[in-house]
Amino acid sequence: MFTTLFIIRLIVGCLAAAVGIPGNITIIAVFTRQGIKNATDVTFIALAVVDLIACIINGTKIPIAFFHDEDPWACYIEVIGARSPLYAGLFLTIWIAFYRYQAVCKPFDRRIGRRAAILVSIGCAIIAFGIHVPFFFITKSQKRRGQYGCNVYGNVSWGRDVYAKFQAIIFCISALIITALYLRIYKFIRAHQIIRQKMTNGSAFHNQAQAVKMDSKAGSVPSVSADISTSEVTISVVAEPVGTCKSLADIESGKTKKAINQLLTNNKTKPPSKKPQNQQSDHKTTQVVIIITVIFYLLWLPNIVIDQIPNDQITRILLARDNGSLIFYFTLQIKYISHITNVFIYLLAYRRFRQTCCRAN
């Protein structure tokens, strides 16, 4: 009864029930409490809903392990219900990568609204479920070594090969698209950081040089222009009799110095613009999304590789080593861990999320 596969399935089910379900509920509650401001928040919530459903389904592996019989209802829940959220998460990572590219690299374009993001998220879930509808007609329950299991592909001999190749193609195309988008985001951010650094280093020297130049020319030139930051001061003196020209120049010189000092004071006391703060927030959100995406793909990659191995070679691997079955079944089940990792990523990398959780407690 307590085979290696049975034990690993129970461990994954317990983790999903004990950590994944409350963790994803926390994600939904925190982002809802913070306010759904843009499509990124909508996608985060949609991803949490998908992960919550997956954790509930994986949690049902605990009772299924004891009540699984020749009826394939348990196989429908385990195979279709567990695999569909993985594909929904895959499509959502593509969507959020595209939106982050638009938000960071094209900030002045019209952004996708929350309603459109909701429709896209629902569409991702529907497509993911639709891919697995054929399994309703071919999956069967099969008894092996005194224990019931699932024959996912039924009597279709070519079913495993077709699904494995299809899964690998979707996985690789998605990885290439996401990698290309995030590389463009990185290049854009890096280029703007270099430009901003050059402007910051050169602005102080430029302002100081202009102030010295204005101070030296104020007493000898009847017309003075001072370019400080984005403001401009222009003083013009109309020709007057010789007796009054000197006094007017002195007066205008004093006014010029006063204006320069006032401009410098205003520039120092002016509150910082919100645009850099928004850019910093966008960059932080992009970092969190990249971490989520990388972990998701790394946890699913071993399963993609194993599915490409023919059945006879897998049998030889399982029989060749004592712990071969443990490694094999653990590799197959590790992809479901991605449904419980996001809450830890938010807590470690998202300060606003962490602060909201602390206030809630």
VEXGULUM-468642 format. One record per residue (C-alpha): residue number from 1; residue in one letter; chain; x, y, z. Coordinates in steps of 0.1 Angstrom, whole numbers, padded with zeros to 4 digits, always signed. Layout:
BEGIN
+-----+---------+--------+-------+-------+-------+
: num : residuo : cadena :    c1 :    c2 :    c3 :
+-----+---------+--------+-------+-------+-------+
: NUM :       A :      A :     X :     Y :     Z :
...
+-----+---------+--------+-------+-------+-------+
REM end
This chain:
BEGIN
+-----+---------+--------+-------+-------+-------+
: num : residuo : cadena :    c1 :    c2 :    c3 :
+-----+---------+--------+-------+-------+-------+
:   1 :       M :      A : +0000 : +0000 : +0000 :
:   2 :       F :      A : +0027 : +0025 : +0010 :
:   3 :       T :      A : +0047 : +0025 : -0022 :
:   4 :       T :      A : +0072 : +0052 : -0032 :
:   5 :       L :      A : +0046 : +0069 : -0055 :
:   6 :       F :      A : +0020 : +0068 : -0028 :
:   7 :       I :      A : +0042 : +0084 : -0002 :
:   8 :       I :      A : +0054 : +0112 : -0025 :
:   9 :       R :      A : +0018 : +0119 : -0036 :
:  10 :       L :      A : +0008 : +0122 : +0001 :
:  11 :       I :      A : +0037 : +0146 : +0008 :
:  12 :       V :      A : +0028 : +0168 : -0021 :
:  13 :       G :      A : -0009 : +0168 : -0011 :
:  14 :       C :      A : +0000 : +0177 : +0025 :
:  15 :       L :      A : +0022 : +0206 : +0014 :
:  16 :       A :      A : -0005 : +0218 : -0009 :
:  17 :       A :      A : -0032 : +0216 : +0018 :
:  18 :       A :      A : -0011 : +0230 : +0047 :
:  19 :       V :      A : +0010 : +0257 : +0029 :
:  20 :       G :      A : -0004 : +0263 : -0006 :
:  21 :       I :      A : -0041 : +0269 : +0003 :
:  22 :       P :      A : -0036 : +0294 : +0031 :
:  23 :       G :      A : -0006 : +0310 : +0012 :
:  24 :       N :      A : -0026 : +0317 : -0020 :
:  25 :       I :      A : -0056 : +0329 : +0000 :
:  26 :       T :      A : -0032 : +0354 : +0017 :
:  27 :       I :      A : -0020 : +0366 : -0018 :
:  28 :       I :      A : -0055 : +0372 : -0029 :
:  29 :       A :      A : -0065 : +0390 : +0003 :
:  30 :       V :      A : -0034 : +0412 : +0003 :
:  31 :       F :      A : -0036 : +0424 : -0033 :
:  32 :       T :      A : -0073 : +0430 : -0029 :
:  33 :       R :      A : -0067 : +0450 : +0002 :
:  34 :       Q :      A : -0040 : +0471 : -0014 :
:  35 :       G :      A : -0063 : +0479 : -0043 :
:  36 :       I :      A : -0063 : +0465 : -0078 :
:  37 :       K :      A : -0045 : +0493 : -0096 :
:  38 :       N :      A : -0034 : +0478 : -0129 :
:  39 :       A :      A : -0032 : +0447 : -0150 :
:  40 :       T :      A : -0002 : +0434 : -0131 :
:  41 :       D :      A : -0023 : +0432 : -0099 :
:  42 :       V :      A : -0051 : +0415 : -0118 :
:  43 :       T :      A : -0026 : +0389 : -0131 :
:  44 :       F :      A : -0011 : +0383 : -0097 :
:  45 :       I :      A : -0046 : +0376 : -0083 :
:  46 :       A :      A : -0055 : +0354 : -0113 :
:  47 :       L :      A : -0022 : +0334 : -0108 :
:  48 :       A :      A : -0030 : +0330 : -0071 :
:  49 :       V :      A : -0065 : +0318 : -0079 :
:  50 :       V :      A : -0051 : +0292 : -0104 :
:  51 :       D :      A : -0026 : +0281 : -0078 :
:  52 :       L :      A : -0053 : +0279 : -0051 :
:  53 :       I :      A : -0074 : +0256 : -0073 :
:  54 :       A :      A : -0043 : +0235 : -0080 :
:  55 :       C :      A : -0035 : +0232 : -0043 :
:  56 :       I :      A : -0071 : +0222 : -0035 :
:  57 :       I :      A : -0069 : +0195 : -0063 :
:  58 :       N :      A : -0035 : +0183 : -0051 :
:  59 :       G :      A : -0048 : +0183 : -0015 :
:  60 :       T :      A : -0075 : +0158 : -0027 :
:  61 :       K :      A : -0047 : +0133 : -0034 :
:  62 :       I :      A : -0048 : +0124 : +0003 :
:  63 :       P :      A : -0084 : +0110 : +0003 :
:  64 :       I :      A : -0080 : +0098 : -0033 :
:  65 :       A :      A : -0051 : +0076 : -0023 :
:  66 :       F :      A : -0074 : +0057 : +0001 :
:  67 :       F :      A : -0106 : +0056 : -0020 :
:  68 :       H :      A : -0092 : +0052 : -0055 :
:  69 :       D :      A : -0109 : +0023 : -0073 :
:  70 :       E :      A : -0116 : +0011 : -0108 :
:  71 :       D :      A : -0138 : +0041 : -0115 :
:  72 :       P :      A : -0117 : +0068 : -0133 :
:  73 :       W :      A : -0132 : +0098 : -0115 :
:  74 :       A :      A : -0101 : +0101 : -0094 :
:  75 :       C :      A : -0079 : +0101 : -0125 :
:  76 :       Y :      A : -0100 : +0129 : -0140 :
:  77 :       I :      A : -0093 : +0150 : -0109 :
:  78 :       E :      A : -0057 : +0141 : -0106 :
:  79 :       V :      A : -0047 : +0143 : -0143 :
:  80 :       I :      A : -0069 : +0169 : -0158 :
:  81 :       G :      A : -0074 : +0190 : -0127 :
:  82 :       A :      A : -0037 : +0190 : -0118 :
:  83 :       R :      A : -0023 : +0196 : -0153 :
:  84 :       S :      A : -0047 : +0223 : -0164 :
:  85 :       P :      A : -0035 : +0248 : -0137 :
:  86 :       L :      A : +0001 : +0243 : -0148 :
:  87 :       Y :      A : -0007 : +0253 : -0183 :
:  88 :       A :      A : -0029 : +0282 : -0171 :
:  89 :       G :      A : +0001 : +0294 : -0150 :
:  90 :       L :      A : +0024 : +0290 : -0181 :
:  91 :       F :      A : +0001 : +0312 : -0202 :
:  92 :       L :      A : -0003 : +0338 : -0175 :
:  93 :       T :      A : +0035 : +0341 : -0172 :
:  94 :       I :      A : +0036 : +0349 : -0210 :
:  95 :       W :      A : +0009 : +0375 : -0205 :
:  96 :       I :      A : +0025 : +0392 : -0176 :
:  97 :       A :      A : +0058 : +0393 : -0194 :
:  98 :       F :      A : +0042 : +0411 : -0223 :
:  99 :       Y :      A : +0025 : +0435 : -0200 :
: 100 :       R :      A : +0057 : +0443 : -0181 :
: 101 :       Y :      A : +0074 : +0449 : -0214 :
: 102 :       Q :      A : +0047 : +0475 : -0223 :
: 103 :       A :      A : +0048 : +0491 : -0188 :
: 104 :       V :      A : +0086 : +0495 : -0187 :
: 105 :       C :      A : +0097 : +0499 : -0223 :
: 106 :       K :      A : +0067 : +0519 : -0235 :
: 107 :       P :      A : +0055 : +0539 : -0205 :
: 108 :       F :      A : +0038 : +0566 : -0226 :
: 109 :       D :      A : +0017 : +0542 : -0246 :
: 110 :       R :      A : -0019 : +0534 : -0235 :
: 111 :       R :      A : -0017 : +0506 : -0210 :
: 112 :       I :      A : -0040 : +0476 : -0210 :
: 113 :       G :      A : -0068 : +0481 : -0185 :
: 114 :       R :      A : -0080 : +0459 : -0157 :
: 115 :       R :      A : -0110 : +0447 : -0176 :
: 116 :       A :      A : -0089 : +0435 : -0205 :
: 117 :       A :      A : -0065 : +0418 : -0180 :
: 118 :       I :      A : -0094 : +0399 : -0164 :
: 119 :       L :      A : -0106 : +0387 : -0198 :
: 120 :       V :      A : -0071 : +0376 : -0208 :
: 121 :       S :      A : -0067 : +0357 : -0175 :
: 122 :       I :      A : -0100 : +0339 : -0179 :
: 123 :       G :      A : -0090 : +0331 : -0215 :
: 124 :       C :      A : -0057 : +0315 : -0203 :
: 125 :       A :      A : -0076 : +0293 : -0179 :
: 126 :       I :      A : -0101 : +0282 : -0205 :
: 127 :       I :      A : -0074 : +0274 : -0231 :
: 128 :       A :      A : -0055 : +0254 : -0205 :
: 129 :       F :      A : -0085 : +0234 : -0196 :
: 130 :       G :      A : -0095 : +0229 : -0232 :
: 131 :       I :      A : -0062 : +0213 : -0240 :
: 132 :       H :      A : -0069 : +0185 : -0215 :
: 133 :       V :      A : -0105 : +0178 : -0225 :
: 134 :       P :      A : -0095 : +0148 : -0246 :
: 135 :       F :      A : -0083 : +0131 : -0214 :
: 136 :       F :      A : -0119 : +0127 : -0203 :
: 137 :       F :      A : -0123 : +0101 : -0231 :
: 138 :       I :      A : -0091 : +0081 : -0229 :
: 139 :       T :      A : -0079 : +0081 : -0193 :
: 140 :       K :      A : -0086 : +0049 : -0174 :
: 141 :       S :      A : -0081 : +0035 : -0139 :
: 142 :       Q :      A : -0057 : +0006 : -0138 :
: 143 :       K :      A : -0046 : -0017 : -0110 :
: 144 :       R :      A : -0009 : -0023 : -0106 :
: 145 :       R :      A : +0008 : -0043 : -0077 :
: 146 :       G :      A : -0024 : -0043 : -0058 :
: 147 :       Q :      A : -0029 : -0005 : -0060 :
: 148 :       Y :      A : -0051 : +0015 : -0084 :
: 149 :       G :      A : -0034 : +0041 : -0105 :
: 150 :       C :      A : -0041 : +0061 : -0136 :
: 151 :       N :      A : -0034 : +0051 : -0172 :
: 152 :       V :      A : -0034 : +0086 : -0185 :
: 153 :       Y :      A : -0034 : +0077 : -0222 :
: 154 :       G :      A : -0056 : +0046 : -0220 :
: 155 :       N :      A : -0054 : +0024 : -0251 :
: 156 :       V :      A : -0039 : +0051 : -0273 :
: 157 :       S :      A : -0004 : +0039 : -0279 :
: 158 :       W :      A : +0008 : +0071 : -0294 :
: 159 :       G :      A : -0009 : +0093 : -0268 :
: 160 :       R :      A : +0022 : +0097 : -0246 :
: 161 :       D :      A : +0045 : +0106 : -0274 :
: 162 :       V :      A : +0021 : +0132 : -0289 :
: 163 :       Y :      A : +0014 : +0148 : -0256 :
: 164 :       A :      A : +0051 : +0149 : -0246 :
: 165 :       K :      A : +0061 : +0165 : -0279 :
: 166 :       F :      A : +0033 : +0190 : -0277 :
: 167 :       Q :      A : +0041 : +0199 : -0241 :
: 168 :       A :      A : +0078 : +0203 : -0249 :
: 169 :       I :      A : +0070 : +0226 : -0279 :
: 170 :       I :      A : +0047 : +0248 : -0258 :
: 171 :       F :      A : +0072 : +0250 : -0230 :
: 172 :       C :      A : +0101 : +0259 : -0253 :
: 173 :       I :      A : +0082 : +0285 : -0273 :
: 174 :       S :      A : +0069 : +0301 : -0241 :
: 175 :       A :      A : +0104 : +0302 : -0226 :
: 176 :       L :      A : +0118 : +0318 : -0258 :
: 177 :       I :      A : +0091 : +0345 : -0259 :
: 178 :       I :      A : +0095 : +0353 : -0222 :
: 179 :       T :      A : +0133 : +0354 : -0224 :
: 180 :       A :      A : +0132 : +0378 : -0254 :
: 181 :       L :      A : +0108 : +0401 : -0236 :
: 182 :       Y :      A : +0128 : +0403 : -0204 :
: 183 :       L :      A : +0161 : +0408 : -0223 :
: 184 :       R :      A : +0145 : +0438 : -0240 :
: 185 :       I :      A : +0133 : +0451 : -0206 :
: 186 :       Y :      A : +0168 : +0446 : -0192 :
: 187 :       K :      A : +0184 : +0465 : -0221 :
: 188 :       F :      A : +0159 : +0493 : -0218 :
: 189 :       I :      A : +0164 : +0497 : -0180 :
: 190 :       R :      A : +0202 : +0495 : -0184 :
: 191 :       A :      A : +0203 : +0522 : -0211 :
: 192 :       H :      A : +0182 : +0545 : -0190 :
: 193 :       Q :      A : +0203 : +0540 : -0159 :
: 194 :       I :      A : +0234 : +0550 : -0179 :
: 195 :       I :      A : +0217 : +0581 : -0192 :
: 196 :       R :      A : +0204 : +0591 : -0158 :
: 197 :       Q :      A : +0238 : +0586 : -0142 :
: 198 :       K :      A : +0254 : +0608 : -0168 :
: 199 :       M :      A : +0228 : +0635 : -0163 :
: 200 :       T :      A : +0232 : +0633 : -0125 :
: 201 :       N :      A : +0270 : +0636 : -0127 :
: 202 :       G :      A : +0269 : +0665 : -0152 :
: 203 :       S :      A : +0241 : +0686 : -0137 :
: 204 :       A :      A : +0260 : +0697 : -0106 :
: 205 :       F :      A : +0290 : +0708 : -0126 :
: 206 :       H :      A : +0268 : +0726 : -0152 :
: 207 :       N :      A : +0248 : +0745 : -0126 :
: 208 :       Q :      A : +0280 : +0756 : -0107 :
: 209 :       A :      A : +0297 : +0768 : -0139 :
: 210 :       Q :      A : +0266 : +0788 : -0150 :
: 211 :       A :      A : +0264 : +0805 : -0116 :
: 212 :       V :      A : +0300 : +0815 : -0117 :
: 213 :       K :      A : +0297 : +0828 : -0152 :
: 214 :       M :      A : +0266 : +0849 : -0143 :
: 215 :       D :      A : +0284 : +0863 : -0113 :
: 216 :       S :      A : +0314 : +0874 : -0134 :
: 217 :       K :      A : +0294 : +0890 : -0162 :
: 218 :       A :      A : +0268 : +0907 : -0141 :
: 219 :       G :      A : +0287 : +0940 : -0135 :
: 220 :       S :      A : +0300 : +0945 : -0171 :
: 221 :       V :      A : +0273 : +0933 : -0194 :
: 222 :       P :      A : +0240 : +0952 : -0197 :
: 223 :       S :      A : +0221 : +0921 : -0207 :
: 224 :       V :      A : +0223 : +0889 : -0186 :
: 225 :       S :      A : +0209 : +0854 : -0192 :
: 226 :       A :      A : +0212 : +0827 : -0165 :
: 227 :       D :      A : +0202 : +0791 : -0173 :
: 228 :       I :      A : +0197 : +0773 : -0140 :
: 229 :       S :      A : +0181 : +0739 : -0142 :
: 230 :       T :      A : +0149 : +0743 : -0162 :
: 231 :       S :      A : +0143 : +0780 : -0154 :
: 232 :       E :      A : +0156 : +0810 : -0173 :
: 233 :       V :      A : +0163 : +0845 : -0160 :
: 234 :       T :      A : +0168 : +0872 : -0186 :
: 235 :       I :      A : +0176 : +0908 : -0176 :
: 236 :       S :      A : +0177 : +0935 : -0203 :
: 237 :       V :      A : +0188 : +0971 : -0198 :
: 238 :       V :      A : +0175 : +0998 : -0222 :
: 239 :       A :      A : +0199 : +1025 : -0232 :
: 240 :       E :      A : +0198 : +1055 : -0208 :
: 241 :       P :      A : +0219 : +1086 : -0203 :
: 242 :       V :      A : +0255 : +1080 : -0191 :
: 243 :       G :      A : +0248 : +1093 : -0157 :
: 244 :       T :      A : +0222 : +1067 : -0149 :
: 245 :       C :      A : +0237 : +1037 : -0168 :
: 246 :       K :      A : +0261 : +1027 : -0140 :
: 247 :       S :      A : +0234 : +1028 : -0113 :
: 248 :       L :      A : +0211 : +1008 : -0134 :
: 249 :       A :      A : +0238 : +0982 : -0140 :
: 250 :       D :      A : +0245 : +0979 : -0103 :
: 251 :       I :      A : +0208 : +0976 : -0095 :
: 252 :       E :      A : +0203 : +0949 : -0122 :
: 253 :       S :      A : +0234 : +0931 : -0110 :
: 254 :       G :      A : +0220 : +0929 : -0075 :
: 255 :       K :      A : +0186 : +0917 : -0088 :
: 256 :       T :      A : +0204 : +0890 : -0110 :
: 257 :       K :      A : +0223 : +0877 : -0080 :
: 258 :       K :      A : +0191 : +0876 : -0059 :
: 259 :       A :      A : +0173 : +0858 : -0087 :
: 260 :       I :      A : +0200 : +0832 : -0090 :
: 261 :       N :      A : +0201 : +0825 : -0053 :
: 262 :       Q :      A : +0163 : +0822 : -0053 :
: 263 :       L :      A : +0164 : +0797 : -0082 :
: 264 :       L :      A : +0191 : +0776 : -0066 :
: 265 :       T :      A : +0171 : +0776 : -0033 :
: 266 :       N :      A : +0139 : +0766 : -0051 :
: 267 :       N :      A : +0157 : +0738 : -0069 :
: 268 :       K :      A : +0170 : +0724 : -0036 :
: 269 :       T :      A : +0137 : +0726 : -0018 :
: 270 :       K :      A : +0116 : +0714 : -0047 :
: 271 :       P :      A : +0100 : +0680 : -0038 :
: 272 :       P :      A : +0112 : +0651 : -0060 :
: 273 :       S :      A : +0090 : +0641 : -0089 :
: 274 :       K :      A : +0068 : +0610 : -0087 :
: 275 :       K :      A : +0080 : +0597 : -0121 :
: 276 :       P :      A : +0113 : +0582 : -0108 :
: 277 :       Q :      A : +0094 : +0566 : -0079 :
: 278 :       N :      A : +0069 : +0550 : -0104 :
: 279 :       Q :      A : +0098 : +0538 : -0125 :
: 280 :       Q :      A : +0115 : +0523 : -0095 :
: 281 :       S :      A : +0082 : +0505 : -0085 :
: 282 :       D :      A : +0078 : +0492 : -0121 :
: 283 :       H :      A : +0114 : +0478 : -0119 :
: 284 :       K :      A : +0108 : +0462 : -0086 :
: 285 :       T :      A : +0076 : +0446 : -0098 :
: 286 :       T :      A : +0094 : +0433 : -0129 :
: 287 :       Q :      A : +0121 : +0417 : -0107 :
: 288 :       V :      A : +0094 : +0399 : -0087 :
: 289 :       V :      A : +0077 : +0386 : -0119 :
: 290 :       I :      A : +0111 : +0374 : -0132 :
: 291 :       I :      A : +0118 : +0354 : -0100 :
: 292 :       I :      A : +0083 : +0338 : -0101 :
: 293 :       T :      A : +0088 : +0329 : -0138 :
: 294 :       V :      A : +0122 : +0314 : -0134 :
: 295 :       I :      A : +0112 : +0292 : -0105 :
: 296 :       F :      A : +0081 : +0281 : -0123 :
: 297 :       Y :      A : +0101 : +0270 : -0154 :
: 298 :       L :      A : +0129 : +0254 : -0134 :
: 299 :       L :      A : +0104 : +0232 : -0114 :
: 300 :       W :      A : +0086 : +0221 : -0146 :
: 301 :       L :      A : +0117 : +0215 : -0167 :
: 302 :       P :      A : +0126 : +0180 : -0152 :
: 303 :       N :      A : +0092 : +0168 : -0160 :
: 304 :       I :      A : +0095 : +0180 : -0196 :
: 305 :       V :      A : +0128 : +0161 : -0200 :
: 306 :       I :      A : +0115 : +0129 : -0184 :
: 307 :       D :      A : +0085 : +0128 : -0207 :
: 308 :       Q :      A : +0108 : +0127 : -0237 :
: 309 :       I :      A : +0123 : +0094 : -0225 :
: 310 :       P :      A : +0107 : +0062 : -0240 :
: 311 :       N :      A : +0089 : +0039 : -0216 :
: 312 :       D :      A : +0113 : +0010 : -0220 :
: 313 :       Q :      A : +0142 : +0032 : -0210 :
: 314 :       I :      A : +0123 : +0045 : -0180 :
: 315 :       T :      A : +0116 : +0009 : -0169 :
: 316 :       R :      A : +0153 : +0001 : -0171 :
: 317 :       I :      A : +0162 : +0032 : -0151 :
: 318 :       L :      A : +0137 : +0022 : -0123 :
: 319 :       L :      A : +0151 : -0013 : -0121 :
: 320 :       A :      A : +0187 : -0004 : -0124 :
: 321 :       R :      A : +0190 : +0016 : -0091 :
: 322 :       D :      A : +0175 : +0010 : -0057 :
: 323 :       N :      A : +0165 : +0047 : -0053 :
: 324 :       G :      A : +0156 : +0051 : -0090 :
: 325 :       S :      A : +0119 : +0051 : -0083 :
: 326 :       L :      A : +0122 : +0077 : -0056 :
: 327 :       I :      A : +0141 : +0101 : -0079 :
: 328 :       F :      A : +0118 : +0094 : -0108 :
: 329 :       Y :      A : +0085 : +0100 : -0089 :
: 330 :       F :      A : +0099 : +0129 : -0070 :
: 331 :       T :      A : +0109 : +0146 : -0103 :
: 332 :       L :      A : +0074 : +0140 : -0117 :
: 333 :       Q :      A : +0057 : +0156 : -0087 :
: 334 :       I :      A : +0081 : +0185 : -0081 :
: 335 :       K :      A : +0064 : +0206 : -0108 :
: 336 :       Y :      A : +0034 : +0210 : -0084 :
: 337 :       I :      A : +0056 : +0228 : -0058 :
: 338 :       S :      A : +0054 : +0259 : -0080 :
: 339 :       H :      A : +0018 : +0264 : -0068 :
: 340 :       I :      A : +0030 : +0271 : -0032 :
: 341 :       T :      A : +0062 : +0291 : -0038 :
: 342 :       N :      A : +0047 : +0324 : -0048 :
: 343 :       V :      A : +0037 : +0335 : -0014 :
: 344 :       F :      A : +0073 : +0331 : -0001 :
: 345 :       I :      A : +0086 : +0351 : -0031 :
: 346 :       Y :      A : +0062 : +0380 : -0024 :
: 347 :       L :      A : +0072 : +0380 : +0013 :
: 348 :       L :      A : +0109 : +0380 : +0006 :
: 349 :       A :      A : +0111 : +0403 : -0024 :
: 350 :       Y :      A : +0080 : +0425 : -0022 :
: 351 :       R :      A : +0082 : +0450 : +0007 :
: 352 :       R :      A : +0047 : +0464 : +0001 :
: 353 :       F :      A : +0032 : +0429 : +0003 :
: 354 :       R :      A : +0052 : +0422 : +0035 :
: 355 :       Q :      A : +0041 : +0455 : +0051 :
: 356 :       T :      A : +0004 : +0448 : +0043 :
: 357 :       C :      A : +0007 : +0413 : +0058 :
: 358 :       C :      A : +0022 : +0428 : +0090 :
: 359 :       R :      A : -0005 : +0454 : +0093 :
: 360 :       A :      A : -0031 : +0427 : +0088 :
: 361 :       N :      A : -0017 : +0407 : +0116 :
+-----+---------+--------+-------+-------+-------+
REM end
